[in-house]
Amino acid sequence: MLDTILEDEVLLDAYSRAVTAAVERAGPAVVHVAVRGKHGGGAGSGVVVSPDGLVPAERPGD
């Protein structure tokens, strides 16, 4: 049983390192978008997809 617990801890530690590395790499590309206009507003999130800062977006209902 102790072997199983230690093995689980090793796997969890490896998973935690992988998730942390992914967040550190992708985090700077994640953006929050907030829009206000005459007829209301909205918010969402997106990802920067090019070096010049392009963030694809869609309008609800399109």
HELIX and SHEET records of a PDB file:
HELIX    1   1 LEU A    2  ALA A   26  1                                  25    
HELIX    2   2 GLY A   27  ALA A   29  5                                   3    
SHEET    1   A 2 VAL A  30  GLY A  37  0                                        
SHEET    2   A 2 GLY A  40  VAL A  47 -1                                        
END                                                                             
